Amino acid sequence: MRLVQFQLENGERRVGLVDGDRVHEVLGTQSVRELALAAIAAGGGLARQVDALGLGTHYDYPQLLEQQRILPPLDHSDPAHMLITGTGLTHLGSAATRDKMHQQLGDEAAITDSMKIFKWGVEGGKPAAGQAGVQPEWFYKGDGSIVVAPGAAFPVPPFAEDAGEEPELAGLYVIGPDSRPYRLGYALGNEFSDHVMERQNYLYLAHSKLRACAYGPELRVGELPSHLAGTSRIHRGGELLWEKEFLSGEANMCHSFDNLEYHHFKYAQFLRPGDVHIHFFGTATLSFADGIATQPGDRFEISLNEFGAPLINSVGSAAAAFAPGTVGTL
């Protein structure tokens, strides 16, 4: 089952069930978060809750996408109650993509910290059921205010040194009244980072991640295949600039999803009832690693058959939010 959130022409919100080129309105709910909390209260899953509510009017899906009336597939009415995070060095090959290193993993003294974390993941990132494995790299991106809808442009701040895509999967979660995280499903994601800044020094990783992001357009409910192969593309001026396959799913990862989720939700501060969490699971495929420098107007397209419509966004710009030396004094 694949769900979307969308707006009617009058601005009212709806939840829809994707069926080919049609989106069927789910009756009696205006957000996926509301739908999820109702499913938790009823003791069932999203699919059962959709069946219980029933379906109404159908809409033309390509038209909704073209008119940019498709919203991110999970959000919160108060962006401060959304947490956007991610984990890196989680996919086989991701360490080589990050720093172009191909050293042997046996000599701890001769490898970078990035390669050490990758090695630890290979050795201990997929523990037995019910056990905790090694910690992954973890980072914070922002709250719900940084989320860009499918089809929209990424606001790139004037201090940015790069505007690079990161094609990957995101897990979408709601914290239940029992302070337990509930995974609604997965979505395509463009984690969008500043790779030039990150490459200057790995301690700048935290700065490089404080950028906009996008996920969707669809929420895929249910378990994932262990092997997933999608395509990441960049278009410039109507022409294809760059294209590459990206792999995901646990068969292509050195960490299990369970382990990545544990090392995020083990912190009590992330278990506030009603909050929404979007967690990016990482990638091993970047155009930056192939020497691509994006420009305003470039268009990203991330596609994966199992997730329906592709996630499309472009490179935009944003005015400075704050100037040096302008902190007020009280």
C-alpha positions in Angstrom: 0.0 0.0 0.0 1.2 3.5 -0.9 -0.2 6.7 0.6 0.2 10.4 -0.2 -0.9 13.6 1.4 -2.3 16.2 -0.9 -4.2 19.5 -1.1 -7.5 20.2 -2.7 -7.8 23.3 -4.9 -9.3 25.2 -1.9 -6.2 24.3 0.2 -7.9 21.6 2.4 -5.7 18.6 3.1 -6.5 15.0 2.3 -4.9 11.6 2.6 -4.9 9.5 -0.6 -4.3 5.8 -1.6 -2.3 5.5 -4.7 -3.7 3.3 -7.4 -1.8 3.7 -10.7 -2.6 7.2 -12.1 -5.3 7.7 -9.6 -5.4 8.8 -5.9 -8.4 7.7 -3.9 -9.3 9.9 -1.0 -9.2 8.2 2.4 -12.4 9.3 4.2 -12.5 10.8 7.6 -8.9 11.9 8.0 -6.8 14.9 6.9 -3.3 13.8 7.6 -1.2 10.6 7.7 -0.2 11.4 11.3 -3.9 11.5 12.3 -4.4 8.3 10.5 -1.4 6.7 12.3 -2.5 7.8 15.7 -6.0 6.4 15.1 -4.5 3.1 14.0 -2.4 3.0 17.2 -5.5 3.6 19.3 -7.4 0.9 17.4 -4.6 -1.6 17.9 -4.2 -2.2 14.1 -2.0 -1.1 11.2 -2.4 1.6 8.6 -3.9 -0.7 6.0 -6.6 -1.9 8.4 -7.4 1.8 9.4 -7.7 2.8 5.7 -10.1 -0.2 5.1 -12.1 0.9 8.2 -12.5 4.5 7.0 -13.1 3.6 3.4 -12.3 5.4 0.1 -14.1 8.3 -1.6 -13.4 10.6 -4.6 -10.5 9.8 -6.8 -8.1 12.4 -8.3 -5.7 12.4 -11.2 -2.3 11.7 -9.7 -0.1 13.1 -12.5 -2.1 16.3 -12.3 -1.7 16.6 -8.6 2.1 16.2 -9.0 2.2 18.7 -11.9 0.3 21.3 -9.8 2.5 20.7 -6.8 -0.4 19.8 -4.6 1.3 16.7 -3.3 2.7 17.2 0.2 5.4 15.3 2.1 3.8 12.0 3.0 4.1 12.6 6.8 4.3 15.9 8.7 3.1 17.7 11.8 1.0 20.8 12.1 3.8 22.2 14.4 7.2 21.8 12.6 8.9 22.0 16.0 7.4 18.6 16.8 9.2 17.0 13.8 12.8 15.8 14.0 14.8 15.2 10.9 17.9 13.0 11.4 20.0 10.5 9.6 22.8 7.9 9.7 25.8 7.7 7.4 28.4 5.0 6.4 25.6 2.5 6.5 25.8 1.1 3.0 28.4 -1.1 1.4 30.6 1.1 -0.6 29.6 4.3 1.3 33.0 4.7 2.9 34.8 4.6 -0.4 32.3 7.1 -1.8 32.9 9.4 1.1 36.7 9.7 1.1 37.8 7.7 -2.0 39.9 5.5 0.2 40.7 1.9 -0.7 43.1 1.0 2.1 43.1 -2.4 3.8 40.8 -2.5 6.8 43.3 -4.5 8.9 45.5 -1.7 10.1 43.6 0.5 12.5 46.4 3.1 12.6 46.4 3.7 8.8 42.7 4.3 8.2 40.5 7.4 8.6 37.8 7.7 11.3 35.2 7.3 8.6 36.7 4.0 7.5 36.9 2.8 11.1 33.2 3.5 11.6 32.4 1.7 8.4 34.5 -1.3 9.4 32.8 -1.4 12.8 29.4 -1.5 10.9 30.5 -4.3 8.7 31.6 -6.3 11.7 28.7 -5.5 14.1 25.9 -3.6 12.4 23.6 -6.5 11.9 23.2 -8.1 15.4 20.9 -11.0 16.2 17.2 -10.1 16.8 16.6 -8.3 20.1 20.3 -7.3 20.5 22.0 -4.0 20.0 24.8 -3.8 17.4 27.5 -1.2 16.9 26.5 2.5 16.8 26.4 4.1 13.3 27.4 7.7 12.5 24.4 9.9 13.4 23.5 13.4 12.5 20.8 16.1 13.0 19.3 17.9 10.0 16.7 20.1 11.5 13.0 20.3 12.4 10.0 20.2 10.1 10.7 23.7 8.8 13.5 22.4 6.6 11.3 19.9 4.7 10.6 20.8 1.0 7.6 19.3 -0.7 7.9 17.0 -3.7 8.4 19.2 -6.8 9.6 22.3 -5.0 13.1 23.9 -5.0 15.6 23.5 -2.3 16.4 26.9 -0.6 20.2 27.1 -0.7 21.6 29.7 1.7 24.2 32.2 0.5 27.0 30.7 2.7 26.5 27.2 1.2 29.5 25.9 -0.8 27.6 23.0 -2.5 24.0 21.9 -3.2 24.3 18.1 -3.6 21.7 15.4 -3.7 21.8 12.2 -1.6 19.4 9.6 -2.9 18.3 7.3 -0.1 15.5 5.8 1.9 13.8 7.5 4.8 11.9 5.8 7.7 8.8 7.7 8.8 7.7 7.4 12.4 5.1 8.6 14.9 5.6 8.4 18.6 2.5 6.8 20.2 0.8 7.7 23.5 2.8 4.9 25.1 6.1 6.7 24.2 6.9 3.9 21.7 8.0 4.7 18.1 5.8 3.3 15.4 7.2 3.0 11.9 4.6 3.9 9.3 6.7 2.8 6.4 9.4 4.2 4.1 9.8 6.9 1.5 12.2 7.9 -1.2 14.5 10.7 0.2 16.8 13.4 -1.0 18.9 14.2 2.0 20.6 17.1 0.3 23.9 18.2 1.8 26.9 20.5 1.4 29.6 18.1 0.3 32.3 20.8 -0.3 32.0 22.0 3.3 32.1 18.4 4.6 35.2 17.6 2.6 37.2 20.4 4.2 37.2 18.6 7.5 35.0 15.7 8.8 34.2 17.8 11.9 32.2 20.1 9.5 29.8 17.2 8.8 27.3 18.7 11.3 27.4 22.0 9.5 27.1 20.3 6.1 23.9 18.5 7.1 22.0 21.7 8.2 20.2 22.0 4.9 16.8 21.4 3.4 15.6 17.9 2.5 12.7 16.2 0.7 11.1 12.8 0.9 8.1 11.2 -0.8 6.0 11.7 -2.7 4.7 8.4 -1.4 4.7 6.5 1.9 5.3 2.8 1.2 3.6 0.8 3.9 5.0 -2.7 4.8 8.3 -4.5 4.7 10.9 -3.8 2.1 12.7 -6.2 -0.3 16.2 -6.9 0.9 17.6 -5.6 -2.4 16.5 -2.3 -4.0 18.0 -0.7 -7.0 16.9 2.8 -8.1 18.2 5.6 -10.3 19.4 9.1 -9.4 19.5 11.7 -12.2 20.3 15.4 -12.5 18.9 17.4 -15.4 20.2 20.8 -16.5 18.5 23.0 -19.0 16.2 20.2 -20.1 19.2 17.8 -20.7 20.4 14.9 -18.7 23.6 15.9 -16.9 24.3 12.9 -14.8 22.7 9.5 -14.1 23.7 6.6 -11.8 22.2 3.6 -10.1 21.9 3.6 -6.4 21.4 0.5 -4.2 19.6 0.2 -0.9 17.8 -2.4 1.2 19.5 -4.5 3.9 21.3 -6.7 1.4 23.3 -3.6 0.4 23.8 -2.3 3.9 26.3 -3.0 6.7 23.6 -2.1 9.3 20.2 -3.5 9.7 17.2 -1.1 9.9 16.5 -2.4 13.4 20.0 -1.5 14.5 19.8 2.0 13.0 16.4 2.6 14.6 17.5 1.4 18.0 20.5 3.8 18.1 18.2 6.7 17.3 15.2 5.9 19.5 17.3 4.7 22.5 17.4 8.4 23.6 14.5 9.2 25.8 14.3 12.8 24.4 13.2 11.3 21.1 10.2 9.5 22.5 7.8 12.4 23.1 4.2 11.2 22.4 2.7 12.7 19.2 6.1 13.7 17.7 7.0 12.8 14.1 10.5 11.6 13.1 12.0 11.3 9.6 15.2 9.4 9.6 17.4 9.1 6.5 19.2 5.7 6.3 22.2 6.7 4.1 23.5 6.2 0.6 26.6 5.2 -1.3 25.9 7.2 -4.5 26.6 10.9 -4.9 27.1 13.0 -8.1 29.7 15.0 -6.1 31.9 12.0 -6.0 31.9 12.0 -9.8 32.9 15.7 -10.0 29.5 17.2 -10.5 28.9 20.7 -9.2 25.2 21.6 -9.2 23.8 25.0 -10.3 20.6 26.9 -9.5 17.9 25.5 -11.7 19.3 21.9 -11.8 16.6 19.3 -11.3 17.1 16.1 -9.2 15.1 13.0 -10.0 15.2 10.0 -7.7 13.3 7.0 -8.7 12.8 3.4 -7.4 10.0 1.2 -8.9 8.9 -0.1 -5.5 8.1 3.5 -4.4 5.9 4.6 -7.2 6.3 8.2 -8.6 9.9 9.6 -8.5 10.9 12.3 -6.1 11.7 15.5 -8.0 13.2 18.7 -6.6 15.4 21.5 -8.0 18.2 23.7 -6.8 16.9 27.1 -5.6 18.2 29.9 -3.4 17.4 31.6 -0.1 18.3 35.0 1.3 20.5 35.2 4.4 18.5 34.5 7.5 20.9 36.2 9.8 23.9 38.6 9.5 27.1 38.7 11.5 27.1 40.9 14.6 23.3 41.4 14.8 22.6 39.4 17.9 20.4 41.6 20.2 21.4 42.4 23.7 18.9 42.5 26.6 
